[in-house]
Amino acid sequence: MTRTVSISDAKSHLSEFVGRMVYAGDHIIVERHGKPVVAMIPIEEYIEYQNLSKESKQGKPGEQPQEALPGLVATV
Protein backbone atom coordinates (compact mmCIF):
# COMPACT_ATOMS: atom_id res chain seq x y z
CA MET A 1 0.00 0.00 0.00
CA THR A 2 1.21 3.50 -0.73
CA ARG A 3 0.73 6.10 1.96
CA THR A 4 1.31 9.84 1.59
CA VAL A 5 2.41 11.80 4.67
CA SER A 6 3.67 15.26 5.49
CA ILE A 7 7.32 15.72 6.34
CA SER A 8 6.42 16.47 9.97
CA ASP A 9 4.42 13.21 10.21
CA ALA A 10 7.33 11.31 8.66
CA LYS A 11 9.64 12.76 11.28
CA SER A 12 7.28 12.01 14.16
CA HIS A 13 6.38 8.49 13.04
CA LEU A 14 9.54 7.29 11.26
CA SER A 15 9.81 4.11 13.32
CA GLU A 16 6.20 3.17 12.55
CA PHE A 17 6.67 3.81 8.82
CA VAL A 18 9.89 1.77 8.72
CA GLY A 19 7.97 -1.11 10.27
CA ARG A 20 5.24 -0.79 7.65
CA MET A 21 7.82 -0.88 4.87
CA VAL A 22 9.74 -3.82 6.33
CA TYR A 23 6.82 -6.04 7.34
CA ALA A 24 4.02 -5.02 4.97
CA GLY A 25 6.00 -3.80 1.96
CA ASP A 26 4.32 -0.40 2.10
CA HIS A 27 5.62 2.62 0.21
CA ILE A 28 5.69 6.04 1.85
CA ILE A 29 5.54 9.29 -0.13
CA VAL A 30 6.68 12.31 1.88
CA GLU A 31 5.30 15.71 0.96
CA ARG A 32 6.61 19.18 1.72
CA HIS A 33 4.11 22.02 1.32
CA GLY A 34 1.70 19.58 -0.33
CA LYS A 35 4.15 18.40 -3.01
CA PRO A 36 5.83 14.98 -3.06
CA VAL A 37 9.57 15.27 -2.42
CA VAL A 38 10.76 11.78 -1.51
CA ALA A 39 9.63 8.16 -1.63
CA MET A 40 10.59 5.56 0.96
CA ILE A 41 10.55 1.94 -0.18
CA PRO A 42 11.70 -1.40 1.24
CA ILE A 43 15.43 -2.04 0.77
CA GLU A 44 14.77 -5.06 -1.45
CA GLU A 45 12.97 -2.85 -3.96
CA TYR A 46 15.78 -0.29 -3.83
CA ILE A 47 18.38 -3.00 -4.53
CA GLU A 48 16.28 -4.25 -7.45
CA TYR A 49 16.07 -0.69 -8.77
CA GLN A 50 19.85 -0.29 -8.46
CA ASN A 51 20.45 -3.53 -10.36
CA LEU A 52 18.05 -2.50 -13.14
CA SER A 53 19.66 0.92 -13.28
CA LYS A 54 23.13 -0.61 -13.69
CA GLU A 55 21.84 -2.87 -16.47
CA SER A 56 20.25 0.04 -18.30
CA LYS A 57 23.46 2.08 -18.10
CA GLN A 58 25.42 -0.80 -19.59
CA GLY A 59 22.73 -1.07 -22.22
CA LYS A 60 21.56 -4.03 -24.18
CA PRO A 61 21.93 -4.08 -27.96
CA GLY A 62 19.08 -2.15 -29.56
CA GLU A 63 17.49 -1.17 -26.26
CA GLN A 64 16.83 2.37 -25.10
CA PRO A 65 17.64 2.99 -21.39
CA GLN A 66 14.00 3.67 -20.43
CA GLU A 67 12.93 0.28 -21.89
CA ALA A 68 14.93 -1.48 -19.17
CA LEU A 69 12.95 0.25 -16.41
CA PRO A 70 9.32 0.10 -17.56
CA GLY A 71 7.76 0.27 -14.10
CA LEU A 72 10.17 2.87 -12.76
CA VAL A 73 9.95 5.58 -15.40
CA ALA A 74 7.52 8.36 -14.53
CA THR A 75 6.34 11.41 -16.41
CA VAL A 76 6.65 14.57 -14.34
N, C-alpha and C positions, 0 to 999 in steps of 0.2 A: 504494500500500500504506500502511496506517496502522500506525505503530509507537508503542508506549507506552514511555516512558523515565522514570527518576527525574530529579529536578531536578539532582542532582549529575552524572549522566551527560550531561544536556543541556548543562551548563556545560562539562564536560570535552571533549565531542565536538561542540560547536556548529558548527564549520566543516564537519564530515562531514555533519551533519544538514541544513545549508543546501544542500550539494551534492545531497543526496538529494531535497530539495524542488524545487530548480531543475531538475535534469536528469531525475529520474524521476517528479516530480509527487507524491512521497510526502507524507503528513501525519504530523505528530509530535504526540503527546499527552504532555504533561509532568505527572508526578504529584508531589505533595508528601505525604509520610506515607501513601502508597498511594491517594491520592484525586486524580483529574484536576483540574488547576487552570488549564491553558492549552493551547491548540491552536496549532500552527504550521502554516501552509499556504502554498503558492506565492502570490506577489503577484498573479498573474492571477486566482486564485480570490477573493482578498480584494477586489480591485477589482470583480469581478462581484457579490460580496456587497454592497459599498457601493452600487453602482448599483441593485440590487434593493431595498435598504433605503430608498434615496431615493424610489424609485417607490412603495413601500408607504406611506411617510409622506405622500406627495402623495395617495395613494388613487385608486382607479379607481371609477367609479360602481357601487354595489352590491357592492363587494368588501371583505371584511374584511382587515385588514393581514396576518394570518397566511396567507391564501390566496395572497398574492404571493410567499411564501417557503416553498413546500412542502418542499423538501429541506433547509432550514436551521432549521426549527422543531423543537426537541427537548423532550421531557417530562423534567423533572428529578425 
